[in-house]
Amino acid sequence: MRSEDEIREQYEFLKEELDDEEMNHEGVRRMFSYYRRALGWVLEEEHM
């Protein structure tokens, strides 16, 4: 299992990638949005 720091680092990386101007293909943006949302839910559940 990955540590919280590793998960947060990956989350921030994906967030930066999604915000990059070159990442403009709608399907890719949607996929990253879902992945980013899922990571947020995992982090929330672990801290409940």
C-alpha positions in Angstrom: 0.0 0.0 0.0 1.2 3.4 -0.8 1.8 6.1 1.8 -0.4 9.1 2.0 2.5 11.3 0.9 3.0 9.2 -2.3 -0.8 9.4 -3.0 -0.8 13.2 -2.5 2.3 13.6 -4.7 0.6 11.6 -7.5 -2.6 13.6 -7.0 -0.7 16.9 -7.4 1.1 15.6 -10.5 -2.2 14.7 -12.1 -3.7 18.0 -11.2 -0.8 19.9 -12.8 -1.0 17.7 -15.9 -4.7 18.3 -16.2 -4.3 22.1 -15.9 -1.5 22.1 -18.6 -2.6 24.0 -21.7 -1.5 21.2 -24.0 -3.8 18.7 -22.3 -6.9 19.8 -24.3 -8.3 16.6 -25.6 -11.7 16.3 -23.9 -11.7 12.6 -23.5 -8.3 12.7 -21.7 -9.4 15.6 -19.6 -12.5 13.7 -18.5 -10.5 10.6 -17.7 -8.1 12.6 -15.5 -11.0 14.4 -13.8 -12.6 11.0 -12.8 -9.2 9.7 -11.7 -8.5 12.8 -9.7 -12.0 12.7 -8.1 -11.5 9.0 -7.1 -8.2 9.8 -5.5 -9.8 12.5 -3.5 -12.5 10.1 -2.3 -9.9 7.6 -1.2 -8.0 10.2 0.8 -11.2 11.4 2.5 -12.3 7.8 3.4 -8.9 7.0 5.0 -9.3 10.1 7.3 -12.9 9.5 8.4 
